[in-house]
Amino acid sequence: MKPKIRIDFSDFWGNFRKCDNFFWNLLSKRFDLELSTDPDFLIYSNRLTHVHRVHNCVKIFFTPESYAPDWRECDYAFTCRYLDDPRHMRLPLYVVYGPPENLVRTGSENWEAVLASKKEFCAFVVGKGTRERPDRRAEFFHKLSRYKKVDSAGGFLNNMGSNVPYVGGAKVEFLRPYKFNIAFENAVVTGYTTEKIVEPMQARCLPVYRGSPRVNEEFNTASFLNYHDFAGDEALIEEIIALDRDEAKYLERLKQPNFINNQPNEFYDEERLLNQFEKIFSQPITPVSQRRPLFFFGRWILVKRNRPPLRKNASG
């Protein structure tokens, strides 16, 4: 019989469905979940909204961005960071974007047909610019465009007149006819490896990747063009041009396994994640949101849904 867990979610993105998401579907395999407005455990995300503050239960932070956990607000965290802390487990965003089977080479692929379908050169799908000054994605886009037109189908630098819909699978389908995809992360942060690298892999399109310096520990760098392996923009662009002009060389690169030894990396291991949640659900702790100073009175205190009894002062 599965242990019963009262849980809720807050501060996620707009189309987030509480009873049909990565965490709910994963946890349902081992636990009997009850969605509750008065939960024992809250999984929250966005650092720009603060609904999680109305709860005094155990709080679990997850972010799709490169943020580190704020231990003043959460008891446990799943982020992209490499942290040596038992309260934290690394969960790169790409794990949420589908099972690893989509990336494993099976030997049954018709690579000549895949190559024949590559009618377009390079795609660039970015919603907005970065805070980098100068914006390295924009710089690289313009430099590569001097060789051939790069199709930009996002909100940023759009040159196609329409955007790729922000719905599941739409970007992968858009990338299928392209040889290359400029897949630069929003920021170069160790561990920050997102869906940007796996979406072109799923589309059998070579990622031109710039991001985490440790990406070589997660994926086989022979299966994509890793910015960190080149001396700079010009050297990387020279390699793209060489691959574009030599179909045999391009296909040899495209056929490389995405994972090291063609085995999914440890971050896809569901047992690893479920064991961490089992520890979270079974360990008795005083939630960090209940550890406040004696005379604390914040603006969220009166709307707490599961607030503990207020402490009495020393005079009683």
C-alpha positions as CSV (number, residue, x, y, z in Angstrom):
1,M,0.0,0.0,0.0
2,K,1.4,3.4,-1.0
3,P,2.0,6.0,1.7
4,K,-0.5,8.9,1.5
5,I,1.0,12.3,0.9
6,R,-0.8,15.6,1.1
7,I,0.8,17.9,-1.5
8,D,0.3,21.1,-3.4
9,F,2.1,23.2,-6.0
10,S,2.6,27.0,-6.3
11,D,4.4,29.6,-8.2
12,F,4.8,27.6,-11.4
13,W,4.2,28.8,-15.0
14,G,0.8,29.7,-16.4
15,N,-0.2,26.4,-18.1
16,F,1.0,24.3,-15.2
17,R,-1.4,21.5,-14.3
18,K,-1.2,20.4,-10.7
19,C,-2.3,16.8,-11.3
20,D,-0.5,16.2,-14.5
21,N,3.1,17.3,-14.4
22,F,6.6,15.8,-14.0
23,F,6.5,15.7,-10.2
24,W,3.0,14.5,-9.8
25,N,3.4,11.7,-12.4
26,L,6.8,10.6,-10.9
27,L,5.6,10.6,-7.3
28,S,2.4,8.8,-8.1
29,K,4.5,5.7,-8.9
30,R,5.5,5.3,-5.2
31,F,3.1,7.5,-3.2
32,D,-0.7,8.0,-2.9
33,L,-0.9,11.7,-3.6
34,E,-3.7,14.0,-2.4
35,L,-3.8,17.5,-3.8
36,S,-4.6,19.7,-0.8
37,T,-4.9,23.4,-0.1
38,D,-3.6,22.6,3.4
39,P,-0.6,20.4,2.4
40,D,2.1,18.7,4.4
41,F,4.5,19.3,1.5
42,L,4.6,22.2,-1.1
43,I,6.6,22.1,-4.3
44,Y,7.1,25.7,-5.5
45,S,9.1,27.3,-8.3
46,N,9.0,31.0,-9.4
47,R,11.2,33.4,-7.4
48,L,9.2,36.3,-8.7
49,T,5.8,35.2,-7.2
50,H,5.3,34.4,-3.6
51,V,2.2,32.2,-3.1
52,H,4.4,29.7,-1.3
53,R,4.7,32.2,1.6
54,V,1.1,31.5,2.8
55,H,2.3,28.0,3.8
56,N,4.2,26.8,6.9
57,C,4.6,23.2,5.7
58,V,7.7,21.6,4.3
59,K,8.7,23.5,1.2
60,I,10.5,22.0,-1.8
61,F,12.0,24.4,-4.3
62,F,12.4,23.6,-8.0
63,T,13.6,26.1,-10.6
64,P,14.0,25.8,-14.4
65,E,16.5,28.7,-14.2
66,S,20.0,28.8,-12.9
67,Y,19.1,30.0,-9.4
68,A,20.6,28.5,-6.3
69,P,18.2,27.6,-3.5
70,D,17.4,30.2,-0.8
71,W,17.6,28.1,2.4
72,R,15.8,30.9,4.3
73,E,12.7,30.0,2.3
74,C,12.9,26.3,1.5
75,D,13.7,23.0,3.3
76,Y,14.7,21.0,0.2
77,A,15.6,21.9,-3.3
78,F,15.9,20.5,-6.8
79,T,18.0,22.8,-9.1
80,C,20.6,22.6,-11.8
81,R,23.4,23.4,-9.4
82,Y,26.1,21.0,-8.2
83,L,25.8,21.4,-4.5
84,D,27.2,19.3,-1.7
85,D,24.2,19.5,0.6
86,P,21.9,16.6,1.6
87,R,18.9,19.0,1.3
88,H,19.6,19.4,-2.4
89,M,19.5,17.1,-5.5
90,R,20.6,18.1,-8.9
91,L,17.7,18.0,-11.5
92,P,18.6,19.6,-14.8
93,L,15.6,21.0,-16.7
94,Y,16.1,18.7,-19.7
95,V,15.1,15.7,-17.6
96,V,11.6,17.2,-17.4
97,Y,11.4,17.3,-21.2
98,G,10.8,13.7,-21.9
99,P,12.3,10.3,-21.3
100,P,15.9,9.5,-22.2
101,E,14.7,6.8,-24.7
102,N,14.1,9.7,-27.1
103,L,17.8,10.3,-27.2
104,V,19.3,6.8,-27.1
105,R,20.6,5.4,-30.4
106,T,18.9,2.1,-31.2
107,G,20.6,1.1,-34.5
108,S,17.3,1.1,-36.4
109,E,17.5,4.7,-37.6
110,N,17.6,5.3,-41.4
111,W,20.3,8.0,-41.4
112,E,20.3,8.5,-45.1
113,A,16.6,9.3,-45.0
114,V,17.3,11.7,-42.0
115,L,20.0,13.4,-44.0
116,A,17.8,13.7,-47.1
117,S,15.2,15.5,-44.9
118,K,17.6,18.2,-43.9
119,K,16.6,20.8,-46.5
120,E,17.3,23.8,-44.3
121,F,20.5,25.2,-42.8
122,C,20.2,26.5,-39.3
123,A,17.4,27.5,-36.9
124,F,17.4,30.0,-34.0
125,V,14.4,29.9,-31.6
126,V,14.8,32.4,-28.7
127,G,12.0,34.2,-26.9
128,K,14.0,37.2,-25.8
129,G,17.6,38.5,-25.4
130,T,19.8,37.8,-22.4
131,R,21.3,40.1,-19.8
132,E,24.8,39.5,-21.2
133,R,26.3,42.6,-22.7
134,P,27.0,42.1,-25.5
135,D,24.3,39.5,-26.1
136,R,26.4,36.5,-27.2
137,R,23.5,34.7,-28.8
138,A,22.7,37.7,-31.0
139,E,26.3,38.2,-31.9
140,F,26.7,34.5,-33.0
141,F,23.4,34.6,-34.9
142,H,24.6,37.6,-36.9
143,K,28.0,36.2,-37.6
144,L,26.7,32.9,-38.8
145,S,24.1,34.6,-40.9
146,R,26.9,36.1,-43.0
147,Y,27.5,32.6,-44.4
148,K,23.8,31.6,-44.9
149,K,20.5,32.8,-43.6
150,V,19.7,31.5,-40.2
151,D,16.0,31.1,-39.7
152,S,14.8,32.8,-36.5
153,A,11.4,31.7,-35.4
154,G,11.2,33.0,-31.8
155,G,10.2,36.4,-30.4
156,F,13.9,37.5,-30.5
157,L,15.4,38.6,-33.9
158,N,12.5,37.0,-35.7
159,N,13.0,36.9,-39.5
160,M,10.2,34.5,-40.5
161,G,7.1,36.4,-39.7
162,S,5.7,33.9,-37.2
163,N,6.7,32.2,-34.0
164,V,7.1,28.6,-33.1
165,P,4.2,27.9,-30.6
166,Y,5.3,27.5,-27.0
167,V,3.6,24.1,-26.7
168,G,4.9,20.6,-26.1
169,G,6.8,19.2,-29.1
170,A,6.3,22.2,-31.4
171,K,9.9,23.3,-31.4
172,V,11.2,19.7,-32.0
173,E,8.9,19.4,-35.1
174,F,10.1,22.8,-36.3
175,L,13.7,21.7,-36.0
176,R,13.4,18.5,-38.0
177,P,14.3,19.8,-41.5
178,Y,17.3,21.8,-40.1
179,K,20.9,20.7,-40.0
180,F,21.9,22.9,-37.1
181,N,20.3,24.7,-34.2
182,I,21.9,27.6,-32.3
183,A,21.3,26.3,-28.7
184,F,22.9,28.8,-26.4
185,E,21.7,28.9,-22.8
186,N,20.4,32.1,-21.2
187,A,23.6,32.1,-19.1
188,V,26.8,30.2,-18.8
189,V,26.5,28.7,-15.3
190,T,28.1,25.4,-14.2
191,G,25.2,22.9,-14.2
192,Y,22.7,25.0,-16.1
193,T,21.9,22.6,-18.9
194,T,18.3,22.9,-20.1
195,E,16.0,21.6,-22.8
196,K,17.9,23.7,-25.4
197,I,20.3,20.9,-25.9
198,V,17.9,17.9,-26.0
199,E,15.2,19.4,-28.3
200,P,17.5,19.5,-31.3
201,M,18.8,16.1,-30.4
202,Q,15.3,14.8,-30.4
203,A,14.8,16.4,-33.9
204,R,18.1,14.7,-35.2
205,C,19.5,18.2,-35.6
206,L,23.0,19.2,-34.5
207,P,23.0,21.5,-31.5
208,V,25.4,24.4,-31.5
209,Y,25.6,24.5,-27.8
210,R,27.0,27.2,-25.4
211,G,26.2,26.7,-21.7
212,S,27.4,24.7,-18.7
213,P,31.2,24.0,-18.7
214,R,30.4,20.6,-17.4
215,V,28.0,19.5,-20.1
216,N,30.7,16.9,-21.2
217,E,29.8,15.0,-18.1
218,E,26.1,14.7,-19.2
219,F,26.3,14.2,-22.9
220,N,28.7,12.9,-25.5
221,T,30.3,16.0,-27.0
222,A,30.9,14.2,-30.3
223,S,27.1,14.4,-30.8
224,F,27.0,18.2,-30.8
225,L,29.2,21.3,-31.3
226,N,30.3,22.4,-27.9
227,Y,31.2,26.1,-27.8
228,H,33.8,25.4,-25.0
229,D,35.7,23.1,-27.4
230,F,36.5,25.9,-29.8
231,A,38.8,28.9,-29.6
232,G,35.9,31.3,-30.3
233,D,33.0,32.2,-32.6
234,E,35.1,32.2,-35.8
235,A,36.6,28.7,-35.1
236,L,33.1,27.3,-34.3
237,I,31.6,28.9,-37.4
238,E,34.4,27.4,-39.6
239,E,33.4,23.9,-38.3
240,I,29.7,24.5,-39.0
241,I,30.6,25.5,-42.6
242,A,32.8,22.5,-43.0
243,L,30.0,20.2,-41.8
244,D,27.5,21.9,-44.0
245,R,29.6,21.4,-47.1
246,D,30.5,17.8,-46.4
247,E,27.5,15.5,-46.1
248,A,29.5,12.5,-45.1
249,K,31.2,14.4,-42.3
250,Y,27.9,15.9,-41.2
251,L,26.2,12.5,-41.1
252,E,29.1,11.0,-39.2
253,R,28.6,13.6,-36.5
254,L,24.8,13.3,-36.5
255,K,25.0,9.5,-35.9
256,Q,27.1,9.9,-32.7
257,P,25.3,8.7,-29.5
258,N,23.9,11.6,-27.5
259,F,24.8,10.0,-24.2
260,I,28.3,8.8,-23.2
261,N,28.5,5.1,-24.1
262,N,24.9,5.6,-25.3
263,Q,23.7,5.2,-21.7
264,P,21.3,7.8,-20.1
265,N,23.1,9.9,-17.5
266,E,22.3,9.5,-13.8
267,F,20.0,12.6,-13.7
268,Y,17.4,10.6,-15.6
269,D,17.3,7.9,-12.9
270,E,13.8,8.0,-11.4
271,E,14.8,5.8,-8.5
272,R,17.3,8.4,-7.5
273,L,14.7,11.1,-7.4
274,L,12.0,9.0,-5.7
275,N,14.5,8.0,-3.0
276,Q,15.2,11.6,-2.3
277,F,11.5,12.4,-2.0
278,E,11.0,9.4,0.3
279,K,13.6,10.8,2.5
280,I,11.9,14.2,2.4
281,F,8.5,12.7,3.2
282,S,9.7,10.5,6.0
283,Q,12.1,12.8,7.9
284,P,10.5,14.8,10.7
285,I,11.7,18.4,10.6
286,T,10.6,21.8,11.7
287,P,9.9,23.6,8.4
288,V,12.1,26.6,7.9
289,S,9.0,28.8,7.5
290,Q,8.1,28.0,11.1
291,R,11.5,29.0,12.5
292,R,10.9,32.7,12.9
293,P,12.1,35.2,15.6
294,L,10.0,35.7,18.8
295,F,8.3,38.9,17.7
296,F,8.2,38.2,14.0
297,F,5.2,39.8,12.2
298,G,5.4,39.8,8.5
299,R,2.8,40.8,5.9
300,W,2.1,37.1,5.1
301,I,1.4,36.0,8.7
302,L,-2.3,36.7,8.7
303,V,-3.0,34.7,5.5
304,K,-1.1,31.5,6.4
305,R,-3.1,28.4,5.6
306,N,-1.4,26.1,8.0
307,R,0.2,28.4,10.5
308,P,1.5,27.0,13.8
309,P,0.4,28.5,17.2
310,L,2.0,31.9,17.8
311,R,4.6,31.9,20.6
312,K,3.9,33.6,23.8
313,N,6.5,36.1,25.1
314,A,8.4,35.5,28.3
315,S,5.9,37.5,30.5
316,G,3.1,35.0,29.4
